[in-house]
Structure formats: C-alpha cells, structure tokens
Amino acid sequence: MVKKNLEESTISIVDSETPLEIPQQTEFYKLPTRFGAVPVDAAPLGWEVETRRRETKITKFEHAYPRIYLPFQEVQRIEFDYGDKFEQTELFPKGANRLFFGDNLHIMRQLPSKSIDLIYIDPPFFSGRNYNVIFGDKNEVRSFTDIWEGGMPGYLIWLNARLYEMKRLLKETGSIYVHLDWHASHYVKVEMDKIFGADNFKREIVWATDDTSGFKSQAKNWIRAHDVILFYSRSNQYKFNKQYSVFAHKEDYIKRFKKKDKGRLYRDDRPGGRKQYLDETLGKAIGDVWDDIMSFQQASTSSELIGYPTQKPSTLLDRIIRVCTDENDVVADFFCGGGTTPATAQLLNRRWIASDQSRIAVSVTQDRMNRLVEEKIGKLFAVPDFTVEHWGIYESPRLEKLPKTEFREFVIKAFGGKSESVSPNIHGVRHGVPLFVGEPTRNSRITKDDVAKFAEAIFKERRTNFGAMLGWNFAPDARKAAEILAARENKRIDFVRLNLVRLEDDAYREHITTKHKDYNQLLSFIQPPEVRISYERISKLKYRFDVSESVSLNKDGVIANVQWDFDYKNRFSSSEGFAFLRDKKSGKPILVVEYEFSGAGKKRIAFSVQDDQGGERTEIIEIEVK
C-alpha cells in the first residue's frame, strides 16, 4: 500500500526501468495550522510503495494493473499517396499515423517516452454506468464495470494508472488537457497535482456547454451548464501560442485612444511603456471561461454530429491544439470515441495517435478520417497514411495472411517470449524455454516430423528437456510422438516434454491470466461476422437495404453497428448520417436503412458490419439503380 508520511520531504525510489517519478511535493500538502489536521496521501491512489530496510521500492500501478506485453496487429493501412514523405520514427515506425483498438493503458505502455506534444482526453465521466457505455462493445462494457465496482477510489486508481503513462509519453514541452464534469473533477485535480506536480497545474478551464432551456430549466437548483477541463504541463517549458477572440466592437475600442505615430493610433499605458499599435491588435486574449463554443446539445443539427451523446465539437479541439502545438507536432487522444481529436489534428496538419477500447468507435474514427481527407484536405498538403492496429484482440484471418517470419514473431511475442533465428527449428524462447511455431495457415498442422526435429534441436543445441510448440492444429501422430518422448523419462535418453498449445486454447493465455484474474479476456482471437444482405427498390431511385440476417461468428457475439457507403470508390467512406445509427427508443443498432440515390445507373455500395466482440467485415455489392 501507499506509505503515508507527510513529515518527510523526499521519497527514495529504486526503479531501473523507468526514471519517471511522482513529484516531491509534500510541502504543498502541509496546510496552515489554523486548518487543523487534514490527512492527505503523499502519493496518488493506486501508487504502490514497498519498503525494504532503508529503501522504498515503487511498483507504480502494476499491483492493480500488471504490465502485459502483447504485440500490435496491423489490420489495415489507409493510404493517401504520400507514404514516402514521412519519416519513420520509434513512435511512427512505418511513417503512418496510428489508430489503435484495445486497452489504452497497455497500448501506452508500449509507446516510447517523451514522444508526444499534446494529449487531450475525454475519459468516462463518473456519472453513471449506462451514460458511459456508448457503443456497447464487450470490452467497453467490461471496462466500465471494472471502473464502477470500486466506487470513486476505484475510478481514480483506474484513471491514475493511465495519467501516469500519459505523463511519461509527454515531451518536456508537452501539455495535457483532461475533460471532466462536476462528479469527479475536484478529485482528479488532487490526483493530477500528485502525478504532474502542483506547479505544473496551469488552468481550470470552464466550458459553458449548454443553455438553460428544456428539461434542465425545471430543476429546483441552479442550472448545471458547464464542463471542466484541467490543463497541466509536463514542465515549465511548455508551448503556449496565445489565442485571441475577435473584438465585438473593435472600432469603438480603438477610438478610446488618441496618441498617434505617423498617423497610426497607439497606446503606451501597458507595463514597460512599449507602444502597441492599435491597427495590429489581435483581439481579446481568451480567458479560462469558454462560452463562445457551442455544444451539440445547443447545436444538434451540426453536420459533424455522428450520433452519440458525449461527442465534442471540433471547435473545442481546434482551440486546444492551436494553443499547445505547432504544425507537425504530435497530438494524442486515448479515449478518441468518434475521432474528433485526430480529425481536428489532421485538419491543422499535426501528426496524431488515437485509441479506443470500442471496435465500433475505431471504425467510426477510421471512416471519419477517410472522409476528412477526401472532402476537406485533399490537395491542401501531404497527408500521412494511417494504420489501424489491434492490441489483445486479434483477427484470425489476417494472421493467416502474414509472412511466416512475421507470424512466428507475432505468436511468440503474444505468448510472452522473444523471437530468435539462431536455429531453423527453434523460433524463440520464453523464460529460457525454447519455442516452436507452426505455419500461418489455419488448416496447417504440426506433424510428428516437426516434433522430432524440435526435440532434437532443443536437446542438442540447448541441452534442455523442455520446450513448447504452438500452432493452429496438431496431427494425431504429433501428439503420439510427444507421448512416446515423455514415456522415456527414466531411460538413458533424456526425455523431451512438449507442450502442444493451440492458439485459441486457454493455455495460450495462461501466462497473462496467472498474473491477474482481470486479464483473462485481454488476449482473444476473433472472426469477422458473416454478412448477409438483401435489398429492394421501393420507388424511383430509392432502395431499402437489410443486413438483419447477418450473424456474429464469435462466442456470444451480436451485430452491434453497420456503416454504409452508397458511393464506394475504392476507399470506405460512409455516406453522411450512416456511420452510427441507433433506434432512439431501444438504443439498438439499425440494420435496415433506406437511401435515395441522386441518379440512375450502376452503383457500388459498401457496408461495414461490426459485432460486439470486436469482429468486423466490409462487403461491397454493385446494383443497377433505376
């Protein structure tokens, strides 16, 4: 548990892996005597401290959330014809921006330190379980269930573990904005003071989100009409490009001043007496109360509205991104939802990283980025490609298409091992145990010859009697060969005990599950849904499309969302209003839609179907519109 000692001014930290520390700021928490005794922890909730003699070892948040390394699976690369123009870096190893599906804590833990200029997050508000579950994915539901089980302390530990990684990812000149509401903003600020340092708290921004009309006006209380955005920097070297609002009465303002220099009005009543020419006035410096940006509750007809209740307007992100970054800087959002942050960053010519635990949210973001480049950015400037990558939930069909070496590397890393190419029959090692991986093709089998070659290799080359073989399937003679080897344990020849592990078996996940019970579902393999479509003409140029007979091929899976592109041109880009359709009463996905085409002729129609387990399939049909 956290060691509480407000009298000491330092905490000794022994940690060779990550130099990042919690700020030494116990003096900050020493309240004046007249306040009396107010106990405050010196470390954030969930920060584990283990005392050994005179040393205090920090285990960070890994007691609550053990560190799990799994590979990223690139499921798609969306190309915009500028791929060679962008440098490959540790953060962008393929030169492309990156969109992740998976648990953001573990995604962040595998990204390089001090690589991001700005992080904006709009995490789940501590306001109610149903309010936070937007897309209905299995992972989204599971995550929010975990958050709420622990009450406010559980929520803060969950968030603190992620804020700590975000601080590690920020450059020294970087900043973070955390968007909250009244339920938890005060508690989160106390925790962020501990993680980032009270001196690095810059502002509490009040965003006036709503008017006082409608049902809110009936409340027997002051109308709740604002969100809170906490702004922290990594250090005192942070970037800040001051922003200005246009004067509502600029001419009247200028007339207040009479001094002239060569015909130009100026004022010199500011500190230092420097002349400020009024024709160069940028406007009124924006303060920390933002009442000039409409929320979607006020502007429900906005063309950028996707259809879920917590979407934020691009004008809000535009202001934040302009203030704290320059062109080509890196912007990240690890709760990206429908993709407002990466979309706005792309419009402003910034690089971006985004992630979400909902496959539907990732699909909506991917679609939005496609439409943005096609419709708005186009030829304005070179746009990097972007990749869609999975962590922990992997698409089996795509694994089969990997080259043999990449497939083996993926499987070994997922198993917790390290790849090596020293021997043709030993593909890697985990905790000193040699590993063998079968072929990528799902219908391939590991044979008795594979068993014999592997057994000989580990005995002669490694002098060990233990190894593990991993593959989709195992021939009966392979299992028999392993049994014969095991039976020779007491004979002159050392026996070789082989684990024959299917990629989808529980044994494959055992190295994760044994670390922490909550990780039982973090590693899984999924299949795309089976898509069945029918359509009919209902009037001139108007058609009805039905995918309600589509089924999920994953255990307990159901179809959760459909996106429609009624003018498909080799890159999926949903038609406006057809990215995230929900029945207003039930909240269930709409699987039958009607669409009126602008003209007759052959039309290519694409539709992307997602289930609640993370499976997705895109199908394309061609019809003759009449």
C-alpha positions as CSV (number, residue, x, y, z in Angstrom):
1,M,0.0,0.0,0.0
2,V,1.0,3.6,-0.2
3,K,3.3,4.7,2.5
4,K,1.9,7.8,4.2
5,N,4.4,10.2,5.7
6,L,3.8,13.9,5.3
7,E,6.7,14.8,7.6
8,E,9.4,13.5,5.2
9,S,10.4,15.8,2.3
10,T,11.7,13.1,0.0
11,I,10.8,9.6,-1.1
12,S,13.7,7.3,-2.2
13,I,12.8,5.5,-5.4
14,V,14.6,2.3,-6.6
15,D,13.5,1.7,-10.2
16,S,15.8,0.9,-13.0
17,E,13.2,0.5,-15.7
18,T,11.5,4.0,-15.8
19,P,13.1,7.2,-14.4
20,L,9.7,8.9,-14.2
21,E,8.9,9.8,-10.6
22,I,6.0,11.3,-8.7
23,P,6.9,14.9,-7.9
24,Q,8.4,15.5,-4.4
25,Q,5.8,18.0,-3.1
26,T,4.9,17.0,0.4
27,E,5.4,20.6,1.5
28,F,2.5,21.5,-0.8
29,Y,0.2,19.4,1.3
30,K,1.2,20.9,4.6
31,L,-1.7,23.1,5.5
32,P,-1.6,26.1,7.8
33,T,-2.0,25.3,11.5
34,R,-5.4,27.0,11.7
35,F,-6.7,24.4,9.2
36,G,-6.2,21.6,11.8
37,A,-5.2,18.1,10.8
38,V,-6.3,17.3,7.3
39,P,-4.9,13.9,6.2
40,V,-3.8,13.8,2.5
41,D,-1.9,11.0,0.9
42,A,1.6,11.9,-0.4
43,A,1.1,9.6,-3.4
44,P,-1.7,9.1,-5.9
45,L,-4.3,6.4,-5.2
46,G,-3.1,3.1,-6.5
47,W,0.6,4.0,-6.3
48,E,2.2,1.0,-4.6
49,V,5.1,1.5,-2.3
50,E,7.1,-1.4,-0.8
51,T,9.6,-0.6,2.0
52,R,12.7,-2.7,2.3
53,R,15.0,-1.7,5.1
54,R,16.1,1.8,4.2
55,E,14.9,1.7,0.6
56,T,11.4,2.4,-0.7
57,K,10.7,0.5,-3.9
58,I,8.0,1.9,-6.2
59,T,6.0,-0.7,-8.0
60,K,3.9,2.1,-9.6
61,F,0.4,0.9,-10.6
62,E,1.3,-2.6,-11.5
63,H,-0.2,-4.2,-8.5
64,A,-3.6,-3.1,-9.7
65,Y,-2.8,-3.4,-13.4
66,P,0.1,-5.8,-14.1
67,R,2.3,-5.0,-17.1
68,I,1.3,-7.1,-20.1
69,Y,3.2,-7.0,-23.3
70,L,1.3,-8.2,-26.4
71,P,2.1,-7.4,-30.0
72,F,0.2,-4.9,-32.1
73,Q,-1.6,-6.4,-35.1
74,E,-1.9,-4.1,-38.1
75,V,-5.2,-4.9,-39.7
76,Q,-5.3,-2.1,-42.2
77,R,-3.2,0.7,-43.7
78,I,-5.2,3.5,-45.3
79,E,-3.0,5.2,-47.9
80,F,-3.2,8.7,-49.2
81,D,-0.3,8.6,-51.8
82,Y,2.2,10.4,-49.6
83,G,3.7,7.5,-47.7
84,D,7.3,8.0,-48.6
85,K,7.3,11.7,-47.5
86,F,7.1,10.9,-43.7
87,E,10.0,9.8,-41.6
88,Q,9.9,6.5,-39.7
89,T,10.4,7.1,-36.0
90,E,10.0,5.0,-32.9
91,L,6.5,6.4,-32.4
92,F,5.7,6.1,-36.1
93,P,7.7,3.0,-37.1
94,K,6.0,2.9,-40.6
95,G,5.8,6.6,-41.1
96,A,2.0,6.5,-40.7
97,N,-0.3,8.0,-38.0
98,R,-1.8,5.3,-35.8
99,L,-5.3,4.3,-34.7
100,F,-5.5,1.6,-32.0
101,F,-8.2,-0.8,-30.9
102,G,-7.6,-2.1,-27.4
103,D,-6.9,-1.3,-23.7
104,N,-5.3,2.2,-23.8
105,L,-3.2,1.5,-20.6
106,H,-1.3,-1.4,-22.3
107,I,-1.1,0.4,-25.6
108,M,0.5,3.4,-23.9
109,R,2.9,1.2,-22.0
110,Q,4.4,0.0,-25.3
111,L,4.9,3.5,-26.8
112,P,8.2,5.5,-26.4
113,S,8.7,8.0,-23.7
114,K,8.7,11.8,-24.4
115,S,7.3,11.4,-27.9
116,I,4.0,13.4,-27.8
117,D,3.4,17.1,-27.7
118,L,-0.2,17.3,-26.6
119,I,-2.6,14.8,-25.1
120,Y,-6.4,15.6,-24.8
121,I,-8.6,13.0,-23.2
122,D,-12.3,12.9,-22.6
123,P,-12.4,9.9,-20.2
124,P,-15.6,8.3,-18.9
125,F,-17.3,10.8,-16.5
126,F,-18.0,9.4,-13.1
127,S,-21.7,9.9,-13.7
128,G,-23.3,6.6,-14.3
129,R,-22.6,3.2,-15.9
130,N,-25.2,3.5,-18.7
131,Y,-24.2,7.0,-19.6
132,N,-20.6,5.9,-20.2
133,V,-21.4,2.8,-22.3
134,I,-21.9,4.4,-25.7
135,F,-21.1,1.8,-28.4
136,G,-22.0,-1.4,-26.5
137,D,-18.8,-3.4,-27.2
138,K,-17.9,-6.2,-24.9
139,N,-14.7,-4.5,-23.9
140,E,-16.3,-1.2,-23.3
141,V,-18.9,-2.8,-21.0
142,R,-16.3,-4.9,-19.2
143,S,-14.0,-1.8,-18.6
144,F,-16.8,0.4,-17.2
145,T,-18.0,-2.4,-15.0
146,D,-14.5,-2.7,-13.5
147,I,-14.3,1.1,-13.0
148,W,-17.6,1.3,-11.2
149,E,-17.1,-1.7,-8.9
150,G,-14.6,0.3,-6.8
151,G,-16.6,3.5,-6.5
152,M,-14.7,6.8,-6.6
153,P,-11.4,5.3,-5.3
154,G,-11.6,2.6,-8.0
155,Y,-12.3,5.2,-10.7
156,L,-9.3,7.3,-9.6
157,I,-6.9,4.3,-9.5
158,W,-8.1,3.3,-13.0
159,L,-7.5,6.8,-14.3
160,N,-4.3,7.4,-12.3
161,A,-2.6,4.4,-13.9
162,R,-3.3,6.0,-17.3
163,L,-2.4,9.5,-16.4
164,Y,1.0,8.3,-15.2
165,E,1.7,6.7,-18.6
166,M,0.5,9.9,-20.3
167,K,3.0,12.0,-18.3
168,R,5.7,9.5,-19.4
169,L,4.7,10.0,-23.0
170,L,4.7,13.8,-23.0
171,K,7.7,15.7,-24.2
172,E,9.3,18.2,-21.8
173,T,7.4,20.9,-23.8
174,G,4.2,18.9,-23.7
175,S,0.8,19.5,-22.2
176,I,-2.3,17.5,-21.2
177,Y,-6.0,18.5,-21.1
178,V,-8.4,16.3,-19.1
179,H,-12.1,16.9,-19.8
180,L,-14.4,16.1,-16.9
181,D,-17.7,17.2,-15.3
182,W,-18.7,18.0,-11.7
183,H,-18.8,14.4,-10.5
184,A,-15.0,13.8,-10.3
185,S,-13.1,17.0,-11.5
186,H,-12.1,18.0,-7.9
187,Y,-10.9,14.5,-7.0
188,V,-9.0,14.2,-10.3
189,K,-7.3,17.5,-9.8
190,V,-5.9,16.4,-6.4
191,E,-4.5,13.2,-8.1
192,M,-3.1,15.1,-11.0
193,D,-1.3,17.5,-8.6
194,K,0.5,14.5,-7.2
195,I,1.3,13.0,-10.6
196,F,2.3,16.1,-12.6
197,G,3.2,18.4,-9.7
198,A,1.1,21.2,-8.3
199,D,3.4,23.7,-10.0
200,N,2.5,22.3,-13.4
201,F,-1.2,22.9,-13.0
202,K,-1.9,25.7,-15.4
203,R,-5.6,26.4,-15.5
204,E,-9.0,25.0,-14.8
205,I,-11.0,25.8,-17.9
206,V,-14.7,26.2,-17.7
207,W,-16.5,25.3,-20.9
208,A,-20.1,26.6,-20.9
209,T,-21.7,23.6,-22.6
210,D,-25.4,24.3,-22.6
211,D,-28.2,26.8,-22.3
212,T,-30.9,26.8,-19.7
213,S,-33.8,25.7,-21.8
214,G,-35.6,22.3,-21.9
215,F,-35.8,19.9,-19.0
216,K,-32.8,21.5,-17.3
217,S,-34.8,24.6,-16.6
218,Q,-37.3,22.6,-14.5
219,A,-34.6,21.7,-11.9
220,K,-35.0,23.0,-8.4
221,N,-31.5,24.3,-8.4
222,W,-29.0,26.4,-10.3
223,I,-28.9,25.1,-13.9
224,R,-25.8,22.9,-14.4
225,A,-24.3,24.2,-17.7
226,H,-20.5,23.7,-17.8
227,D,-17.8,21.1,-18.1
228,V,-14.3,21.4,-16.5
229,I,-11.1,20.9,-18.5
230,L,-7.9,20.6,-16.4
231,F,-4.8,21.9,-18.1
232,Y,-1.3,20.6,-16.9
233,S,2.1,20.8,-18.5
234,R,5.0,18.3,-18.2
235,S,7.4,21.1,-17.2
236,N,7.7,24.9,-17.2
237,Q,9.0,24.7,-20.8
238,Y,5.5,24.1,-22.2
239,K,4.4,25.5,-25.5
240,F,1.6,28.1,-25.5
241,N,0.5,30.0,-28.5
242,K,-1.9,32.6,-27.1
243,Q,-5.2,32.8,-28.8
244,Y,-7.5,35.8,-29.3
245,S,-11.2,36.4,-29.9
246,V,-12.3,39.0,-32.3
247,F,-13.4,42.3,-30.7
248,A,-17.2,42.7,-30.9
249,H,-16.8,46.4,-31.0
250,K,-13.2,46.9,-32.3
251,E,-13.8,50.4,-33.8
252,D,-15.2,51.7,-30.5
253,Y,-12.3,50.3,-28.7
254,I,-9.7,52.0,-30.9
255,K,-11.5,55.4,-30.6
256,R,-10.7,55.4,-26.9
257,F,-7.0,56.2,-27.7
258,K,-5.7,59.5,-29.2
259,K,-1.9,59.1,-29.5
260,K,-0.6,58.8,-33.0
261,D,2.7,57.9,-34.6
262,K,2.9,58.7,-38.3
263,G,-0.8,58.6,-38.5
264,R,-1.2,55.3,-36.6
265,L,-3.0,55.2,-33.3
266,Y,-1.2,53.5,-30.4
267,R,-1.3,53.0,-26.6
268,D,1.7,53.1,-24.3
269,D,-0.1,52.6,-20.9
270,R,0.9,49.0,-20.5
271,P,3.8,47.8,-18.2
272,G,7.1,48.9,-19.7
273,G,5.6,51.7,-21.8
274,R,6.0,49.8,-25.1
275,K,4.0,51.1,-28.0
276,Q,1.1,48.9,-29.0
277,Y,-0.2,50.0,-32.4
278,L,-4.0,49.5,-32.4
279,D,-4.2,48.5,-36.1
280,E,-2.2,45.4,-35.1
281,T,-4.5,44.5,-32.3
282,L,-5.1,40.7,-32.5
283,G,-8.2,40.8,-30.4
284,K,-9.1,40.0,-26.9
285,A,-6.9,37.3,-25.2
286,I,-9.1,34.3,-24.5
287,G,-9.5,33.5,-20.8
288,D,-10.3,30.4,-18.9
289,V,-14.1,30.6,-19.3
290,W,-15.1,29.5,-22.8
291,D,-18.7,30.5,-23.6
292,D,-18.2,31.0,-27.3
293,I,-18.1,27.3,-28.3
294,M,-21.5,25.6,-28.8
295,S,-22.0,22.1,-27.5
296,F,-24.0,19.6,-29.5
297,Q,-26.8,20.0,-27.0
298,Q,-27.1,23.5,-28.4
299,A,-26.3,22.7,-32.0
300,S,-28.0,19.3,-32.5
301,T,-28.2,19.8,-36.3
302,S,-24.4,20.2,-36.8
303,S,-23.1,18.4,-39.9
304,E,-20.3,16.9,-37.9
305,L,-22.6,15.3,-35.3
306,I,-22.1,11.5,-35.5
307,G,-24.9,10.4,-33.1
308,Y,-23.6,9.6,-29.7
309,P,-24.2,11.7,-26.6
310,T,-20.6,12.6,-25.5
311,Q,-19.3,13.9,-28.8
312,K,-17.3,17.1,-28.5
313,P,-17.2,19.8,-31.2
314,S,-14.2,20.2,-33.4
315,T,-14.0,24.0,-32.5
316,L,-13.2,23.0,-28.9
317,L,-10.3,20.8,-30.0
318,D,-9.2,23.3,-32.6
319,R,-8.5,25.9,-29.8
320,I,-6.6,23.4,-27.6
321,I,-4.5,22.1,-30.4
322,R,-3.6,25.5,-31.8
323,V,-2.6,26.8,-28.3
324,C,-0.2,23.9,-27.4
325,T,1.2,22.7,-30.7
326,D,2.7,23.8,-34.0
327,E,2.4,22.1,-37.4
328,N,3.8,18.5,-37.5
329,D,3.7,18.2,-33.7
330,V,2.1,15.0,-32.3
331,V,-1.4,15.1,-30.8
332,A,-2.8,12.1,-29.0
333,D,-6.2,11.1,-27.7
334,F,-6.5,7.7,-25.8
335,F,-10.3,7.9,-25.5
336,C,-11.0,9.0,-29.0
337,G,-14.6,8.0,-29.4
338,G,-15.8,9.2,-32.8
339,G,-12.5,10.7,-33.7
340,T,-12.9,14.5,-33.1
341,T,-9.3,14.9,-31.8
342,P,-7.5,13.1,-34.7
343,A,-9.8,14.7,-37.2
344,T,-9.1,18.2,-35.9
345,A,-5.4,17.5,-35.6
346,Q,-5.3,16.3,-39.2
347,L,-7.0,19.5,-40.4
348,L,-4.4,21.5,-38.6
349,N,-1.6,19.4,-40.2
350,R,-0.5,17.7,-37.0
351,R,0.6,14.1,-36.6
352,W,-1.7,12.0,-34.4
353,I,-2.1,8.9,-32.3
354,A,-5.6,7.7,-31.2
355,S,-7.1,4.7,-29.5
356,D,-10.3,3.4,-28.1
357,Q,-11.5,0.2,-26.5
358,S,-14.5,0.0,-28.7
359,R,-14.1,-1.5,-32.2
360,I,-17.1,0.5,-33.3
361,A,-15.6,3.7,-32.2
362,V,-12.4,2.8,-34.0
363,S,-14.4,2.0,-37.2
364,V,-16.3,5.3,-36.9
365,T,-13.0,7.2,-36.4
366,Q,-11.4,5.4,-39.4
367,D,-14.3,6.3,-41.6
368,R,-14.3,9.9,-40.4
369,M,-10.6,10.3,-41.2
370,N,-11.2,8.9,-44.7
371,R,-14.0,11.4,-45.4
372,L,-12.0,14.2,-44.0
373,V,-9.1,13.7,-46.3
374,E,-11.3,13.1,-49.4
375,E,-13.7,16.0,-48.8
376,K,-11.7,18.7,-47.0
377,I,-7.9,18.2,-47.0
378,G,-7.4,16.6,-50.4
379,K,-4.6,18.5,-52.1
380,L,-4.0,21.2,-49.4
381,F,-1.0,19.4,-48.0
382,A,0.7,16.0,-47.9
383,V,-1.3,13.7,-45.6
384,P,0.4,10.7,-43.9
385,D,-1.2,7.3,-44.2
386,F,-2.6,5.8,-41.1
387,T,-2.7,2.3,-39.7
388,V,-5.4,0.5,-37.8
389,E,-3.8,-1.7,-35.1
390,H,-5.2,-4.1,-32.6
391,W,-3.8,-4.9,-29.1
392,G,-5.0,-8.0,-27.3
393,I,-8.0,-8.8,-29.6
394,Y,-6.7,-10.3,-32.9
395,E,-8.4,-11.1,-36.2
396,S,-7.5,-14.7,-37.0
397,P,-8.0,-14.4,-40.8
398,R,-5.5,-11.6,-41.0
399,L,-2.9,-13.6,-39.0
400,E,-3.1,-16.4,-41.6
401,K,-2.0,-13.9,-44.3
402,L,1.2,-12.8,-42.5
403,P,4.5,-14.0,-43.9
404,K,5.9,-17.0,-42.0
405,T,8.5,-15.0,-40.1
406,E,6.1,-12.2,-39.1
407,F,3.5,-14.8,-38.0
408,R,6.1,-16.6,-35.8
409,E,7.3,-13.3,-34.3
410,F,3.7,-12.3,-33.5
411,V,2.8,-15.6,-31.8
412,I,5.9,-15.7,-29.7
413,K,5.5,-12.1,-28.6
414,A,1.9,-12.7,-27.7
415,F,3.0,-15.8,-25.7
416,G,5.4,-13.6,-23.7
417,G,8.5,-14.8,-25.4
418,K,11.3,-13.4,-27.6
419,S,11.9,-14.3,-31.2
420,E,15.2,-15.6,-32.4
421,S,16.6,-17.1,-35.7
422,V,19.6,-18.9,-34.4
423,S,18.2,-22.4,-35.3
424,P,15.8,-23.3,-38.1
425,N,13.8,-25.5,-35.7
426,I,13.8,-23.2,-32.6
427,H,11.9,-20.0,-33.3
428,G,12.1,-18.3,-30.0
429,V,12.4,-18.6,-26.2
430,R,10.3,-17.7,-23.2
431,H,11.8,-17.8,-19.7
432,G,14.6,-20.0,-21.1
433,V,12.1,-22.5,-22.7
434,P,12.6,-23.0,-26.4
435,L,9.6,-22.3,-28.7
436,F,8.4,-23.7,-32.0
437,V,5.6,-22.1,-34.0
438,G,3.7,-23.8,-36.8
439,E,2.6,-22.4,-40.2
440,P,0.3,-19.3,-40.5
441,T,-2.4,-21.1,-42.4
442,R,-5.3,-22.1,-40.2
443,N,-5.7,-25.6,-41.8
444,S,-2.0,-26.4,-41.4
445,R,-0.8,-29.0,-38.8
446,I,2.2,-29.6,-36.7
447,T,3.4,-33.1,-37.6
448,K,5.5,-35.8,-35.9
449,D,8.4,-34.8,-38.1
450,D,8.2,-31.2,-36.6
451,V,8.1,-32.7,-33.1
452,A,11.1,-34.9,-33.9
453,K,13.2,-32.0,-35.3
454,F,12.3,-29.7,-32.5
455,A,13.1,-32.3,-29.9
456,E,16.4,-33.0,-31.4
457,A,17.2,-29.3,-31.7
458,I,16.4,-28.4,-28.1
459,F,18.3,-31.5,-26.8
460,K,21.4,-31.0,-28.9
461,E,21.5,-27.2,-29.1
462,R,20.1,-26.2,-25.8
463,R,20.7,-29.2,-23.6
464,T,17.2,-29.0,-22.1
465,N,14.4,-31.4,-21.7
466,F,11.5,-29.0,-22.1
467,G,10.0,-27.0,-24.9
468,A,6.7,-25.6,-26.2
469,M,5.1,-25.9,-29.6
470,L,2.4,-23.5,-30.7
471,G,0.1,-23.8,-33.7
472,W,-3.4,-23.8,-35.0
473,N,-3.7,-27.6,-35.2
474,F,-1.7,-30.8,-34.3
475,A,-1.7,-34.1,-36.2
476,P,-2.5,-37.2,-34.2
477,D,0.9,-38.6,-34.9
478,A,2.5,-35.4,-33.5
479,R,0.7,-35.9,-30.2
480,K,1.7,-39.6,-30.2
481,A,5.3,-38.6,-30.8
482,A,5.2,-36.3,-27.8
483,E,3.7,-39.0,-25.6
484,I,6.5,-41.5,-26.7
485,L,9.2,-39.0,-25.8
486,A,7.6,-38.3,-22.4
487,A,7.5,-42.1,-21.7
488,R,11.3,-42.3,-22.0
489,E,11.8,-40.1,-18.9
490,N,13.5,-42.8,-16.9
491,K,15.6,-44.2,-19.7
492,R,19.1,-43.3,-20.9
493,I,18.0,-40.8,-23.4
494,D,16.8,-37.6,-21.8
495,F,13.1,-37.1,-22.4
496,V,11.6,-34.0,-24.0
497,R,8.3,-32.9,-22.7
498,L,6.5,-30.9,-25.3
499,N,3.5,-28.5,-24.7
500,L,1.2,-28.7,-27.7
501,V,-0.7,-25.4,-27.4
502,R,-3.4,-24.3,-29.8
503,L,-3.5,-20.5,-30.3
504,E,-7.1,-20.3,-29.2
505,D,-6.7,-22.6,-26.1
506,D,-6.8,-21.2,-22.6
507,A,-3.3,-22.5,-22.1
508,Y,-2.1,-19.9,-24.6
509,R,-3.5,-17.1,-22.3
510,E,-2.2,-18.7,-19.1
511,H,0.9,-16.5,-18.9
512,I,-1.5,-13.5,-18.7
513,T,-4.2,-15.0,-16.5
514,T,-1.8,-16.1,-13.8
515,K,-0.6,-12.5,-13.4
516,H,-4.0,-11.1,-12.6
517,K,-7.6,-12.5,-12.9
518,D,-8.9,-9.5,-14.8
519,Y,-6.6,-10.3,-17.7
520,N,-8.4,-13.5,-18.6
521,Q,-10.1,-11.8,-21.5
522,L,-7.3,-9.5,-22.7
523,L,-6.0,-11.9,-25.2
524,S,-8.5,-13.3,-27.7
525,F,-8.9,-14.2,-31.3
526,I,-12.0,-13.2,-33.2
527,Q,-13.6,-13.9,-36.5
528,P,-15.3,-11.4,-38.8
529,P,-19.1,-11.6,-38.9
530,E,-21.0,-13.5,-41.6
531,V,-22.7,-10.7,-43.6
532,R,-26.0,-11.4,-45.4
533,I,-27.6,-8.5,-47.3
534,S,-30.9,-8.1,-49.2
535,Y,-32.2,-5.1,-51.0
536,E,-35.3,-3.9,-52.8
537,R,-36.4,-1.0,-54.9
538,I,-39.2,0.9,-53.1
539,S,-39.6,3.9,-55.5
540,K,-37.8,5.7,-58.2
541,L,-34.1,5.9,-57.2
542,K,-35.0,4.8,-53.6
543,Y,-33.9,1.5,-52.2
544,R,-34.2,-0.4,-48.9
545,F,-31.1,-2.3,-47.7
546,D,-31.3,-5.0,-45.0
547,V,-28.4,-6.7,-43.1
548,S,-30.5,-8.0,-40.2
549,E,-29.8,-11.7,-41.2
550,S,-26.1,-11.1,-40.6
551,V,-24.6,-13.1,-37.7
552,S,-21.6,-12.9,-35.4
553,L,-19.2,-15.9,-35.6
554,N,-17.7,-15.1,-32.2
555,K,-19.0,-16.7,-29.0
556,D,-22.0,-14.8,-27.5
557,G,-21.5,-12.1,-30.2
558,V,-24.3,-10.0,-31.7
559,I,-24.2,-7.4,-34.6
560,A,-23.6,-4.0,-33.0
561,N,-23.2,-1.5,-35.8
562,V,-23.3,-1.0,-39.6
563,Q,-21.8,1.8,-41.6
564,W,-23.0,2.4,-45.2
565,D,-21.1,3.9,-48.1
566,F,-23.6,4.4,-51.0
567,D,-21.0,5.8,-53.4
568,Y,-18.0,3.5,-52.8
569,K,-14.8,4.5,-54.7
570,N,-12.1,2.0,-53.5
571,R,-11.8,3.5,-50.0
572,F,-14.6,3.1,-47.5
573,S,-16.2,6.5,-46.6
574,S,-19.7,6.3,-45.1
575,S,-22.4,8.5,-46.5
576,E,-23.4,11.4,-44.2
577,G,-25.7,10.2,-41.5
578,F,-24.9,6.5,-42.0
579,A,-21.9,5.9,-39.6
580,F,-23.6,5.2,-36.3
581,L,-27.3,4.6,-36.5
582,R,-29.3,3.8,-33.3
583,D,-33.0,3.3,-32.6
584,K,-34.0,6.2,-30.3
585,K,-36.2,4.1,-28.0
586,S,-34.2,0.8,-27.7
587,G,-30.7,2.1,-28.4
588,K,-30.1,-1.0,-30.6
589,P,-28.3,-0.7,-34.0
590,I,-30.4,0.0,-37.1
591,L,-29.9,-2.8,-39.6
592,V,-32.5,-1.8,-42.2
593,V,-32.0,1.5,-44.0
594,E,-33.5,3.4,-46.9
595,Y,-31.5,5.5,-49.3
596,E,-32.4,7.7,-52.2
597,F,-29.7,8.0,-54.9
598,S,-29.1,11.2,-56.9
599,G,-29.2,9.4,-60.2
600,A,-29.7,6.2,-62.1
601,G,-27.0,3.8,-63.2
602,K,-24.6,1.3,-61.8
603,K,-23.7,2.0,-58.1
604,R,-21.1,0.3,-55.9
605,I,-22.2,0.1,-52.3
606,A,-20.0,-0.9,-49.4
607,F,-21.2,-1.7,-45.9
608,S,-19.0,-2.4,-42.8
609,V,-20.6,-4.6,-40.2
610,Q,-19.2,-4.9,-36.6
611,D,-20.2,-7.2,-33.8
612,D,-19.9,-6.5,-30.1
613,Q,-16.8,-8.8,-29.7
614,G,-14.6,-6.7,-32.0
615,G,-15.2,-8.6,-35.3
616,E,-15.7,-6.6,-38.4
617,R,-16.3,-7.3,-42.1
618,T,-16.7,-5.0,-45.1
619,E,-18.6,-6.2,-48.1
620,I,-19.1,-4.5,-51.5
621,I,-22.0,-5.0,-53.9
622,E,-22.9,-3.5,-57.2
623,I,-26.5,-2.7,-58.2
624,E,-28.3,-1.1,-61.1
625,V,-30.2,1.9,-59.7
626,K,-33.4,2.7,-61.6
